[in-house]
Amino acid sequence: MLKVIYGLCNSHLELASKSIKGLVKAEAHDMDIVDSLALHDALLLCSRLEKFGFKAGTDYGVYQCGARYGLMIKRGCSLIVNPILKDLQSMKMVWRIASTILREWRYMFGKSAETYTRRWT
């Protein structure tokens, strides 16, 4: 899905995947920090950075914080990451609103979530 929506190629996704699996460290000075990313969000950000020529370990580093991931990103990379973060926030807001609307419709029509899961499984 990341390839289709964001136009990423296999090589960028592979490099991003390696940086996440290896949890490459970078120096913390002169870095911006993005915390609490889901795996697919971290993969998206890393692959976009790789696409623009930034390298894991020198331009950015990935670390794990609980079940989620974080990125330390050089300030020069922020111009690429910031619009992506805004898009991710917008998509999550739309998802929450859509979920709330669907829940309300189900309640209005007397349907429970169980009815729909039984019907589609």
C-alpha positions as a printed Julia matrix, in Angstrom:
121×3 Matrix{Float64}:
   0.0     0.0    0.0
   2.89    2.38   0.73
   4.17    1.82  -2.8
   0.84    2.72  -4.39
  -0.12    5.71  -2.22
   3.29    7.33  -1.79
   5.08    6.1   -4.91
   7.83    4.31  -3.04
   9.97    1.7   -4.75
  11.11   -1.64  -3.35
  14.68   -0.49  -2.69
  13.56    2.42  -0.46
  11.19    0.17   1.45
  13.92   -2.46   1.92
  16.38    0.13   3.25
  13.72    1.5    5.59
  12.89   -2.01   6.79
  16.57   -2.69   7.52
  16.86    0.53   9.52
  13.82   -0.41  11.6
  14.89   -4.04  12.12
  18.43   -3.0   13.01
  17.33   -0.09  15.21
  20.23    1.98  13.93
  21.48    4.54  16.42
  22.31    8.12  15.55
  23.87   10.9   17.6
  21.18   12.76  19.55
  22.58   16.27  19.1
  21.04   18.54  16.44
  18.13   16.13  15.98
  14.35   16.35  16.05
  12.54   13.47  17.74
   9.31   11.85  16.59
   7.92    9.39  19.16
   5.16    6.82  19.4
   4.97    5.69  15.78
   3.27    2.51  14.68
   5.45    0.18  12.6
   3.84    1.16   9.28
   4.19    4.88  10.1
   7.87    4.44  10.95
   8.39    2.42   7.77
   6.72    5.16   5.73
   8.86    7.92   7.23
  12.09    5.96   6.86
  11.37    4.99   3.26
  10.58    8.62   2.37
  13.85    9.71   3.93
  15.72    7.03   1.97
  13.96    8.12  -1.22
  15.32   11.63  -0.75
  18.86   10.36  -0.17
  19.08   10.48   3.63
  20.84    7.56   5.32
  20.12    5.62   8.49
  22.77    6.1   11.15
  23.95    9.46   9.86
  20.82   11.45   8.95
  18.3     9.58  11.08
  18.08    6.8   13.63
  15.28    4.5   14.71
  14.7     3.4   18.28
  12.04    1.35  19.97
   9.84    2.79  22.72
   7.66   -0.01  24.06
   5.68   -1.58  21.25
   6.09    1.57  19.13
   9.01    3.24  17.38
  10.67    6.61  17.46
  12.9     8.47  15.04
  15.75   10.87  15.66
  15.95   12.99  12.54
  18.52   15.62  11.56
  16.93   19.03  11.31
  17.55   19.15   7.56
  15.31   16.12   7.11
  12.4    17.76   8.9
  11.23   19.49   5.74
  10.45   16.06   4.28
   9.01   14.49   7.43
   6.72   17.3    8.6
   4.22   17.13   5.68
   4.03   13.35   6.04
   3.33   13.67   9.78
   0.53   16.15   9.04
  -0.97   13.7    6.5
  -0.79   10.86   9.04
  -2.52   12.99  11.67
  -5.27   13.91   9.21
  -5.81   10.27   8.21
  -6.09    9.22  11.86
  -8.63   11.99  12.55
 -10.74   10.9    9.58
 -10.56    7.28  10.75
 -11.73    8.24  14.26
 -14.59   10.35  12.93
 -15.66    7.61  10.5
 -15.59    5.02  13.29
 -17.75    7.24  15.49
 -20.26    7.82  12.69
 -20.52    4.1   11.93
 -20.99    3.29  15.62
 -23.78    5.88  15.85
 -25.5     4.53  12.72
 -25.37    1.02  14.1
 -26.94    2.22  17.33
 -29.64    4.17  15.48
 -30.64    1.15  13.39
 -30.45   -1.27  16.32
 -27.47   -3.18  14.97
 -24.56   -4.2   17.1
 -20.97   -4.69  16.01
 -21.43   -8.45  16.53
 -24.12   -8.55  13.83
 -21.71   -7.19  11.27
 -18.8    -9.44  12.22
 -20.99  -12.57  12.06
 -22.34  -11.48   8.71
 -18.93  -10.89   7.12
 -17.05  -13.86   8.53
